[in-house]
Amino acid sequence: METMDTIKEVQKLVESRLIDHLSEETMMVRVACIRGIILRSLRDNNATEADIDWEKVNDILLCNINQYDFNVVDPVKSLADLCDIQDRINSASLLPNLPWRRCKCKDCKKLFYMGIDEVDFYRRKKLDTPKRCPDCRKARKAKNQKN
């Protein structure tokens, strides 16, 4: 029994250190790690989803997301929500027409979405992702060409 307690203590230590470093990882890695930690907690500690601190999970998921990473994330309130995010990441990484980035236009304030191919274009060119929606970019370009 003592060995099992030691293993559980080590596992908790590893998980706490992992959580400390997740903010440096991609959304795909964050979701997979958090999902694994939650599943282990549910299995090993006879916990329920009601015992999970979903606010902390959301803080970890949404902390320090870089401009190229998947960010189409709504607040997570259950394991099913977390699995849904993982499915959307996997789908969006394979199908370029699915949303990868959710952005708010600097000019018109409307939400617009970018696919992974578009985001990868900016990443490869080492450019910032656009701050304006396609319509506002087009209007701004037309205005600049007139001047």
N, C-alpha and C positions, 0 to 999 in steps of 0.2 A: 504493500500500500504506500509506503514511503517513497518508493521509486516513482509511482504514478503521480504523487503530489509534486515531486521535484520536476517531472516532465511538464506538468501543468504550469508550474511557476516559470520555467524556462520559456514555455510557449507564450505566456502572458507578457514576459519581458521582450521577446522577439516581436510580438504583435505591437506593443507600445512603441518600440523603436521604429518599426516599419511605418506606423501611422505618422510619427514625427517627420518622416522623410517623403511621404506620399505627395506633398505639395510640389515637389520637384519633378514628379512623374507626369506622363501623359494621362489623359482622361481614361483611356483604355486600361492602363495599368492600375489606376486608382480604383476604378469600378471592380476589376477582377480581384484585387487584393481585399477591398472592403467586403465584397461578396463572400470571399473565402473565410474571412475573419468572422463574419456574421453567421455563416453556416456552421463553422466549428463551435461558435458560442452557443448556438441553438442546440447543437448535438451534444456537446460535452457538459454544458451547464444546466441542462433542462430548462433553458430560457425560452421565452416566447417572443414574437415580434414586438409585443407591447413593452418588453424590457429593453429594447434597443433605443439608444439615444439618437433619434433620426435627425435632430438639429445638429449634432456633432458630425453625423455622416454627411449632411449637406455642407457643413463648413469645410470638411476635408475635400469633398468633391469640387467645390467652387473656389477654393483658395488658389490664387496665382495661376489662373489659366492663361497660357500664352496665346498670342494672336493667331497662331496657326492650328491650335488644337481644337478638337470637337468641343462645342459649348452649347449644344441644343439640349439643355438639361433643365427640367422642371424640378421643383422640390421633391425629394424622395421621402415617401411616408411608409414604404413597405418594401419587403424583399422583391415583390413583383415589380415595383417601380424600378428598382435597381437592375433587375433582369431585363426590363424593357429598355433601359439606357444602354445596357451591354448589347442587346440585339440591334438597337439603332446605330450604335457605333460600328458594329460589324457590317451592317447593311450599307451604311453611308460610305464606309471605306471601300466597298466593292462596286457600288452603283453611284457614278458621279453626279447624277441628277438629284440625289437625295441631299437634304440639308446637312452640312458639316459645321458651318458657323452661323450663328444668329447674331446680327448686328443691328444697331440703331443708327439711322442716317443722321449725320451731323447737321444737315440743312433742313430737311423736311420732318425729321424725327420718326419716320415710319420704320418698321422692322423690315429687314431684307435678309435673305439667306444666301450663303455661298456654298457651292459643292466642293468636294475634296480636290477635284482637278484644278479649280480656280485658286483655292488656297495653296495648293502645291506649286502653282505657277509663281505666286508671290514669294513663297518660301525659297524656291530654286533661284529666283532673281535677287534674293535678299532684300526684298521690298516689304514695306509695311502693307498690311491688308487695307483695302479701301475703307474710308470713314463715311463715304456717301453711297447711297443706293444707285443702281444703274441709271435710273432716270435723271437724278441730280448730277451724276458724273457726266452724262451726255449733255445736259443743259449747260453745265459749267464749261465743258470743252467747246461747245458751240459759241458761248459768250466770249471765251478767250480767243477763239479764231477770228471773231469779228473785230477785236481790238488789235 
